[in-house]
Amino acid sequence: QVQVVESGGGLVQAGGSLRLSCTTFGLTFDDRAMAWFRQAPGKEREGVSCISWNGGSTYYADAVKGRFTISRDNAKNTLYLQMNTLKPEDTAMYYCAAGRFTDCFDYSRESRYRDWGQGTRVTVSS
């Protein structure tokens, strides 16, 4: 049974940092691109960042570029998102997604991902 489990969300003040983690079970983690999506209240879900199967390529949405860093540890089947200099507009539910492919081509297209977590909530206060 495939499981995708996010953790690390919480409440933080603007300018602060959080580190999200995503651990997978029951899937071949090290041959898939992995991504983070987020959905703010009243908005559609959007792609935040993607990392290729071996960590060789990373991609970021313009809104988070320079502040967020995606990484992965294939030995631990775990994906990370280090979020620095957080802003109130980063408030959202953050989802981890396991890709159908090894690369991040068109990474914000949800159909490229097969397995999703339940999300972890991030709230940034001003």
OpenMM code with the backbone's topology and positions (N, CA, C; nanometers):
from openmm import Vec3, app, unit

residues = "GLN VAL GLN VAL VAL GLU SER GLY GLY GLY LEU VAL GLN ALA GLY GLY SER LEU ARG LEU SER CYS THR THR PHE GLY LEU THR PHE ASP ASP ARG ALA MET ALA TRP PHE ARG GLN ALA PRO GLY LYS GLU ARG GLU GLY VAL SER CYS ILE SER TRP ASN GLY GLY SER THR TYR TYR ALA ASP ALA VAL LYS GLY ARG PHE THR ILE SER ARG ASP ASN ALA LYS ASN THR LEU TYR LEU GLN MET ASN THR LEU LYS PRO GLU ASP THR ALA MET TYR TYR CYS ALA ALA GLY ARG PHE THR ASP CYS PHE ASP TYR SER ARG GLU SER ARG TYR ARG ASP TRP GLY GLN GLY THR ARG VAL THR VAL SER SER".split()
positions = [
    Vec3(0.0843, -0.1189, 0.0000),
    Vec3(0.0000, 0.0000, 0.0000),
    Vec3(0.0880, 0.1241, 0.0000),
    Vec3(0.0583, 0.2132, -0.0919),
    Vec3(0.1371, 0.3356, -0.1040),
    Vec3(0.0893, 0.4385, -0.0025),
    Vec3(0.1863, 0.4987, 0.0642),
    Vec3(0.1557, 0.6093, 0.1544),
    Vec3(0.2533, 0.7224, 0.1302),
    Vec3(0.2005, 0.8445, 0.1350),
    Vec3(0.2811, 0.9656, 0.1238),
    Vec3(0.2450, 1.0513, 0.2443),
    Vec3(0.3416, 1.0764, 0.3304),
    Vec3(0.3116, 1.1397, 0.4583),
    Vec3(0.3951, 1.2658, 0.4761),
    Vec3(0.3268, 1.3794, 0.4834),
    Vec3(0.3947, 1.5075, 0.5059),
    Vec3(0.3973, 1.5414, 0.6534),
    Vec3(0.4962, 1.6198, 0.6912),
    Vec3(0.5046, 1.6701, 0.8281),
    Vec3(0.5849, 1.7993, 0.8274),
    Vec3(0.5801, 1.8700, 0.9411),
    Vec3(0.6619, 1.9886, 0.9562),
    Vec3(0.5891, 2.1209, 0.9457),
    Vec3(0.4610, 2.1170, 0.9118),
    Vec3(0.3867, 2.2412, 0.9037),
    Vec3(0.3631, 2.3010, 1.0409),
    Vec3(0.3105, 2.4220, 1.0431),
    Vec3(0.2821, 2.4868, 1.1698),
    Vec3(0.2578, 2.6347, 1.1532),
    Vec3(0.2568, 2.7038, 1.2655),
    Vec3(0.2354, 2.8476, 1.2687),
    Vec3(0.3695, 2.9175, 1.2907),
    Vec3(0.3993, 3.0149, 1.2083),
    Vec3(0.5255, 3.0865, 1.2189),
    Vec3(0.5025, 3.2334, 1.1856),
    Vec3(0.5831, 3.3195, 1.2422),
    Vec3(0.5726, 3.4616, 1.2111),
    Vec3(0.6400, 3.4922, 1.0782),
    Vec3(0.5953, 3.5974, 1.0157),
    Vec3(0.6574, 3.6424, 0.8913),
    Vec3(0.8070, 3.6621, 0.9122),
    Vec3(0.8847, 3.6162, 0.8151),
    Vec3(1.0294, 3.6227, 0.8252),
    Vec3(1.0922, 3.4968, 0.8825),
    Vec3(1.0084, 3.4102, 0.9383),
    Vec3(1.0583, 3.2877, 0.9977),
    Vec3(1.0805, 3.1764, 0.8972),
    Vec3(1.1130, 3.0582, 0.9502),
    Vec3(1.1453, 2.9431, 0.8654),
    Vec3(1.0712, 2.8189, 0.9132),
    Vec3(1.0485, 2.7298, 0.8190),
    Vec3(0.9955, 2.5972, 0.8484),
    Vec3(1.0605, 2.4988, 0.7523),
    Vec3(1.0669, 2.3729, 0.7961),
    Vec3(1.1166, 2.2676, 0.7080),
    Vec3(1.0112, 2.1582, 0.6995),
    Vec3(0.9604, 2.1392, 0.5811),
    Vec3(0.8638, 2.0332, 0.5586),
    Vec3(0.9353, 1.9055, 0.5177),
    Vec3(0.8771, 1.7933, 0.5585),
    Vec3(0.9295, 1.6624, 0.5191),
    Vec3(0.8167, 1.5796, 0.4582),
    Vec3(0.8557, 1.4893, 0.3726),
    Vec3(0.7588, 1.3982, 0.3102),
    Vec3(0.8256, 1.2623, 0.2982),
    Vec3(0.7695, 1.1646, 0.3649),
    Vec3(0.8231, 1.0286, 0.3597),
    Vec3(0.7236, 0.9387, 0.2883),
    Vec3(0.7761, 0.8546, 0.2009),
    Vec3(0.6884, 0.7666, 0.1244),
    Vec3(0.7106, 0.6213, 0.1633),
    Vec3(0.6053, 0.5432, 0.1456),
    Vec3(0.6084, 0.4004, 0.1750),
    Vec3(0.5400, 0.3277, 0.0614),
    Vec3(0.5986, 0.2148, 0.0222),
    Vec3(0.5319, 0.1309, -0.0762),
    Vec3(0.5487, 0.1745, -0.2203),
    Vec3(0.6393, 0.2674, -0.2480),
    Vec3(0.6655, 0.3046, -0.3857),
    Vec3(0.8166, 0.3174, -0.4069),
    Vec3(0.8565, 0.3113, -0.5328),
    Vec3(0.9987, 0.3218, -0.5646),
    Vec3(1.0358, 0.4692, -0.5706),
    Vec3(1.0794, 0.5201, -0.4561),
    Vec3(1.1036, 0.6637, -0.4409),
    Vec3(1.2145, 0.7130, -0.5321),
    Vec3(1.3195, 0.6337, -0.5496),
    Vec3(1.4404, 0.6851, -0.6127),
    Vec3(1.4382, 0.6831, -0.7650),
    Vec3(1.3235, 0.6538, -0.8276),
    Vec3(1.3168, 0.6662, -0.9724),
    Vec3(1.2047, 0.7608, -1.0146),
    Vec3(1.1647, 0.8482, -0.9229),
    Vec3(1.0565, 0.9428, -0.9525),
    Vec3(1.0989, 1.0853, -0.9208),
    Vec3(1.0521, 1.1769, -1.0029),
    Vec3(1.0570, 1.3166, -0.9623),
    Vec3(0.9578, 1.3339, -0.8476),
    Vec3(0.9884, 1.4279, -0.7593),
    Vec3(0.9012, 1.4583, -0.6462),
    Vec3(0.8738, 1.6079, -0.6436),
    Vec3(0.7575, 1.6441, -0.5942),
    Vec3(0.7210, 1.7858, -0.5969),
    Vec3(0.6412, 1.8263, -0.4741),
    Vec3(0.6419, 1.9551, -0.4507),
    Vec3(0.5565, 2.0178, -0.3501),
    Vec3(0.4559, 2.1071, -0.4218),
    Vec3(0.3312, 2.0961, -0.3801),
    Vec3(0.2241, 2.1833, -0.4234),
    Vec3(0.1674, 2.2529, -0.3004),
    Vec3(0.0917, 2.3572, -0.3235),
    Vec3(0.0229, 2.4219, -0.2117),
    Vec3(-0.1115, 2.4744, -0.2576),
    Vec3(-0.2023, 2.4859, -0.1622),
    Vec3(-0.3338, 2.5411, -0.1900),
    Vec3(-0.3721, 2.6362, -0.0787),
    Vec3(-0.3806, 2.7618, -0.1153),
    Vec3(-0.4214, 2.8645, -0.0201),
    Vec3(-0.5737, 2.8685, -0.0135),
    Vec3(-0.6278, 2.9206, 0.0955),
    Vec3(-0.7742, 2.9281, 0.1080),
    Vec3(-0.8358, 3.0041, -0.0089),
    Vec3(-0.9353, 2.9434, -0.0720),
    Vec3(-1.0053, 3.0087, -0.1811),
    Vec3(-0.9314, 3.0106, -0.3132),
    Vec3(-0.8185, 2.9416, -0.3205),
    Vec3(-0.7392, 2.9414, -0.4444),
    Vec3(-0.7177, 2.7990, -0.4942),
    Vec3(-0.6780, 2.7890, -0.6193),
    Vec3(-0.6471, 2.6586, -0.6758),
    Vec3(-0.5103, 2.6104, -0.6267),
    Vec3(-0.4939, 2.4791, -0.6308),
    Vec3(-0.3637, 2.4239, -0.5937),
    Vec3(-0.2613, 2.4614, -0.7004),
    Vec3(-0.1392, 2.4924, -0.6547),
    Vec3(-0.0344, 2.5347, -0.7474),
    Vec3(0.0954, 2.4624, -0.7174),
    Vec3(0.1746, 2.4436, -0.8206),
    Vec3(0.3043, 2.3823, -0.8031),
    Vec3(0.4013, 2.4796, -0.7399),
    Vec3(0.4758, 2.4330, -0.6414),
    Vec3(0.5737, 2.5156, -0.5699),
    Vec3(0.7160, 2.4824, -0.6134),
    Vec3(0.7465, 2.3538, -0.6165),
    Vec3(0.8837, 2.3139, -0.6471),
    Vec3(0.8863, 2.1675, -0.6868),
    Vec3(0.9876, 2.1328, -0.7652),
    Vec3(1.0051, 1.9947, -0.8099),
    Vec3(1.1529, 1.9601, -0.8099),
    Vec3(1.1828, 1.8325, -0.7853),
    Vec3(1.3204, 1.7843, -0.7896),
    Vec3(1.3218, 1.6541, -0.8683),
    Vec3(1.4193, 1.6396, -0.9560),
    Vec3(1.4281, 1.5193, -1.0382),
    Vec3(1.4677, 1.3985, -0.9551),
    Vec3(1.4643, 1.2820, -1.0144),
    Vec3(1.4810, 1.1564, -0.9427),
    Vec3(1.6099, 1.1484, -0.8634),
    Vec3(1.7175, 1.2070, -0.9169),
    Vec3(1.8472, 1.1983, -0.8486),
    Vec3(1.8900, 1.3305, -0.7854),
    Vec3(1.7991, 1.4264, -0.7836),
    Vec3(1.8321, 1.5563, -0.7245),
    Vec3(1.9128, 1.6466, -0.8152),
    Vec3(1.9366, 1.6034, -0.9371),
    Vec3(2.0208, 1.6806, -1.0260),
    Vec3(1.9577, 1.8077, -1.0802),
    Vec3(1.8259, 1.8126, -1.0813),
    Vec3(1.7547, 1.9304, -1.1321),
    Vec3(1.6458, 1.9705, -1.0344),
    Vec3(1.6348, 2.1005, -1.0131),
    Vec3(1.5312, 2.1536, -0.9258),
    Vec3(1.4616, 2.2710, -0.9944),
    Vec3(1.3360, 2.2902, -0.9608),
    Vec3(1.2551, 2.3951, -1.0211),
    Vec3(1.1705, 2.4592, -0.9119),
    Vec3(1.1474, 2.5890, -0.9290),
    Vec3(1.0724, 2.6638, -0.8296),
    Vec3(0.9744, 2.7585, -0.8965),
    Vec3(0.8611, 2.7769, -0.8311),
    Vec3(0.7702, 2.8820, -0.8739),
    Vec3(0.8351, 3.0168, -0.8464),
    Vec3(0.8030, 3.1145, -0.9275),
    Vec3(0.8643, 3.2478, -0.9108),
    Vec3(0.8393, 3.3035, -0.7709),
    Vec3(0.7234, 3.2744, -0.7147),
    Vec3(0.6866, 3.3316, -0.5849),
    Vec3(0.7757, 3.2840, -0.4705),
    Vec3(0.8441, 3.1715, -0.4893),
    Vec3(0.9243, 3.1161, -0.3795),
    Vec3(1.0728, 3.1092, -0.4129),
    Vec3(1.1075, 3.1434, -0.5353),
    Vec3(1.2468, 3.1341, -0.5781),
    Vec3(1.3358, 3.2200, -0.4892),
    Vec3(1.4454, 3.1622, -0.4452),
    Vec3(1.5379, 3.2337, -0.3586),
    Vec3(1.5060, 3.2222, -0.2103),
    Vec3(1.3876, 3.1731, -0.1781),
    Vec3(1.3478, 3.1578, -0.0370),
    Vec3(1.3288, 3.0114, 0.0020),
    Vec3(1.2843, 2.9287, -0.0909),
    Vec3(1.2591, 2.7872, -0.0629),
    Vec3(1.3674, 2.7020, -0.1296),
    Vec3(1.3990, 2.5905, -0.0644),
    Vec3(1.4948, 2.4945, -0.1209),
    Vec3(1.4383, 2.3538, -0.1084),
    Vec3(1.4300, 2.2855, -0.2216),
    Vec3(1.3832, 2.1475, -0.2227),
    Vec3(1.5034, 2.0544, -0.2241),
    Vec3(1.4912, 1.9433, -0.1539),
    Vec3(1.5981, 1.8440, -0.1531),
    Vec3(1.5376, 1.7065, -0.1251),
    Vec3(1.6177, 1.6041, -0.1458),
    Vec3(1.5679, 1.4689, -0.1227),
    Vec3(1.6807, 1.3800, -0.0717),
    Vec3(1.6418, 1.2774, 0.0030),
    Vec3(1.7353, 1.1769, 0.0503),
    Vec3(1.6782, 1.0422, 0.0061),
    Vec3(1.7297, 0.9899, -0.1018),
    Vec3(1.6741, 0.8668, -0.1574),
    Vec3(1.6949, 0.7473, -0.0650),
    Vec3(1.7991, 0.7515, 0.0165),
    Vec3(1.8228, 0.6416, 0.1106),
    Vec3(1.7139, 0.6356, 0.2174),
    Vec3(1.6502, 0.7503, 0.2432),
    Vec3(1.5457, 0.7578, 0.3462),
    Vec3(1.4061, 0.7715, 0.2872),
    Vec3(1.3964, 0.7668, 0.1532),
    Vec3(1.2658, 0.7844, 0.0878),
    Vec3(1.1964, 0.9120, 0.1344),
    Vec3(1.2725, 1.0181, 0.1474),
    Vec3(1.2207, 1.1405, 0.2065),
    Vec3(1.2533, 1.2618, 0.1213),
    Vec3(1.1541, 1.3470, 0.1090),
    Vec3(1.1634, 1.4742, 0.0381),
    Vec3(1.1532, 1.5862, 0.1405),
    Vec3(1.2241, 1.6953, 0.1147),
    Vec3(1.2233, 1.8095, 0.2058),
    Vec3(1.1897, 1.9381, 0.1310),
    Vec3(1.1394, 2.0352, 0.2078),
    Vec3(1.1242, 2.1708, 0.1568),
    Vec3(1.1634, 2.2664, 0.2691),
    Vec3(1.2776, 2.3281, 0.2537),
    Vec3(1.3226, 2.4289, 0.3487),
    Vec3(1.2647, 2.5622, 0.3057),
    Vec3(1.1876, 2.6233, 0.3928),
    Vec3(1.1183, 2.7483, 0.3608),
    Vec3(1.1713, 2.8573, 0.4526),
    Vec3(1.2372, 2.9551, 0.3944),
    Vec3(1.2925, 3.0682, 0.4692),
    Vec3(1.2221, 3.1971, 0.4313),
    Vec3(1.2404, 3.2975, 0.5148),
    Vec3(1.1817, 3.4297, 0.4907),
    Vec3(1.0338, 3.4159, 0.4529),
    Vec3(0.9608, 3.3456, 0.5335),
    Vec3(0.8213, 3.3190, 0.5022),
    Vec3(0.7382, 3.4464, 0.5054),
    Vec3(0.6375, 3.4485, 0.4192),
    Vec3(0.5480, 3.5631, 0.4070),
    Vec3(0.4041, 3.5178, 0.4339),
    Vec3(0.3185, 3.6084, 0.4741),
    Vec3(0.1773, 3.5691, 0.4963),
    Vec3(0.1154, 3.5024, 0.3731),
    Vec3(0.1573, 3.5415, 0.2550),
    Vec3(0.1011, 3.4825, 0.1332),
    Vec3(0.1488, 3.3390, 0.1094),
    Vec3(0.2404, 3.2905, 0.1911),
    Vec3(0.2808, 3.1499, 0.1839),
    Vec3(0.1857, 3.0602, 0.2631),
    Vec3(0.0927, 3.1202, 0.3340),
    Vec3(-0.0048, 3.0432, 0.4103),
    Vec3(-0.0855, 2.9544, 0.3170),
    Vec3(-0.0853, 2.8245, 0.3447),
    Vec3(-0.1518, 2.7279, 0.2569),
    Vec3(-0.1394, 2.5884, 0.3156),
    Vec3(-0.2135, 2.4964, 0.2557),
    Vec3(-0.1899, 2.3550, 0.2801),
    Vec3(-0.0849, 2.3104, 0.1779),
    Vec3(0.0185, 2.2454, 0.2259),
    Vec3(0.1265, 2.2016, 0.1389),
    Vec3(0.1172, 2.0503, 0.1185),
    Vec3(0.1244, 2.0109, -0.0078),
    Vec3(0.1110, 1.8710, -0.0452),
    Vec3(0.2381, 1.8195, -0.1120),
    Vec3(0.2708, 1.6981, -0.0805),
    Vec3(0.3808, 1.6268, -0.1452),
    Vec3(0.3226, 1.5358, -0.2531),
    Vec3(0.3905, 1.5297, -0.3674),
    Vec3(0.3416, 1.4477, -0.4781),
    Vec3(0.4557, 1.3671, -0.5383),
    Vec3(0.4292, 1.2398, -0.5640),
    Vec3(0.5266, 1.1506, -0.6258),
    Vec3(0.4961, 1.1390, -0.7741),
    Vec3(0.5968, 1.1700, -0.8554),
    Vec3(0.5746, 1.1769, -0.9991),
    Vec3(0.5645, 1.0425, -1.0683),
    Vec3(0.5088, 1.0478, -1.1883),
    Vec3(0.5016, 0.9301, -1.2743),
    Vec3(0.6311, 0.9119, -1.3533),
    Vec3(0.7130, 1.0167, -1.3579),
    Vec3(0.8328, 1.0181, -1.4395),
    Vec3(0.9543, 1.0557, -1.3561),
    Vec3(1.0717, 1.0469, -1.4179),
    Vec3(1.1948, 1.0789, -1.3449),
    Vec3(1.2267, 1.2277, -1.3460),
    Vec3(1.1689, 1.3017, -1.4430),
    Vec3(1.2059, 1.4423, -1.4586),
    Vec3(1.0926, 1.5343, -1.4151),
    Vec3(1.1237, 1.6644, -1.4163),
    Vec3(1.0281, 1.7663, -1.3726),
    Vec3(0.9684, 1.8455, -1.4888),
    Vec3(0.9738, 1.7909, -1.6067),
    Vec3(0.9140, 1.8620, -1.7197),
    Vec3(0.7690, 1.8951, -1.6904),
    Vec3(0.7295, 2.0196, -1.7130),
    Vec3(0.5918, 2.0636, -1.6902),
    Vec3(0.5460, 2.0285, -1.5487),
    Vec3(0.6302, 2.0555, -1.4510),
    Vec3(0.6136, 2.0015, -1.3162),
    Vec3(0.4869, 2.0463, -1.2456),
    Vec3(0.4290, 2.1575, -1.2875),
    Vec3(0.3102, 2.2058, -1.2178),
    Vec3(0.1805, 2.1396, -1.2664),
    Vec3(0.1918, 2.0511, -1.3648),
    Vec3(0.0739, 1.9802, -1.4142),
    Vec3(0.0451, 1.8615, -1.3237),
    Vec3(-0.0673, 1.8623, -1.2575),
    Vec3(-0.0968, 1.7620, -1.1558),
    Vec3(-0.1069, 1.6206, -1.2119),
    Vec3(-0.1421, 1.6073, -1.3379),
    Vec3(-0.1547, 1.4741, -1.3970),
    Vec3(-0.0210, 1.4016, -1.4081),
    Vec3(0.0891, 1.4713, -1.3873),
    Vec3(0.2219, 1.4093, -1.3902),
    Vec3(0.2548, 1.3373, -1.2597),
    Vec3(0.1631, 1.3432, -1.1621),
    Vec3(0.1892, 1.2835, -1.0311),
    Vec3(0.0849, 1.1769, -1.0027),
    Vec3(0.1334, 1.0673, -0.9449),
    Vec3(0.0441, 0.9539, -0.9217),
    Vec3(-0.0001, 0.9427, -0.7782),
    Vec3(0.0863, 0.9804, -0.6859),
    Vec3(0.0563, 0.9592, -0.5448),
    Vec3(0.0708, 1.0904, -0.4684),
    Vec3(-0.0262, 1.1172, -0.3835),
    Vec3(-0.0323, 1.2435, -0.3099),
    Vec3(-0.0484, 1.2191, -0.1607),
    Vec3(0.0087, 1.3108, -0.0828),
    Vec3(-0.0145, 1.3073, 0.0599),
    Vec3(-0.1407, 1.3820, 0.0976),
    Vec3(-0.1705, 1.3816, 0.2260),
    Vec3(-0.2901, 1.4488, 0.2769),
    Vec3(-0.2652, 1.5972, 0.3052),
    Vec3(-0.1412, 1.6360, 0.3066),
    Vec3(-0.1071, 1.7763, 0.3251),
    Vec3(-0.0665, 1.8098, 0.4672),
    Vec3(0.0102, 1.9166, 0.4785),
    Vec3(0.0472, 1.9730, 0.6076),
    Vec3(0.0241, 2.1234, 0.6006),
    Vec3(-0.0352, 2.1773, 0.7031),
    Vec3(-0.0769, 2.3179, 0.6977),
    Vec3(0.0339, 2.4106, 0.7446),
    Vec3(0.0543, 2.5150, 0.6684),
    Vec3(0.1506, 2.6199, 0.7033),
    Vec3(0.0737, 2.7513, 0.7163),
    Vec3(0.0912, 2.8150, 0.8302),
    Vec3(0.0266, 2.9441, 0.8541),
    Vec3(0.1337, 3.0449, 0.8922),
    Vec3(0.1399, 3.1545, 0.8189),
    Vec3(0.2379, 3.2591, 0.8437),
    Vec3(0.1632, 3.3843, 0.8884),
    Vec3(0.1923, 3.4263, 1.0090),
    Vec3(0.1261, 3.5446, 1.0636),
    Vec3(0.2081, 3.6698, 1.0357),
    Vec3(0.1372, 3.7800, 1.0189),
    Vec3(0.2067, 3.9066, 0.9864),
    Vec3(0.2438, 3.9841, 1.1120),
] * unit.nanometer
topology = app.Topology()
chain = topology.addChain("A")
for resn in residues:
    res = topology.addResidue(resn, chain)
    for name in ("N", "CA", "C"):
        topology.addAtom(name, app.Element.getBySymbol(name[0]), res)
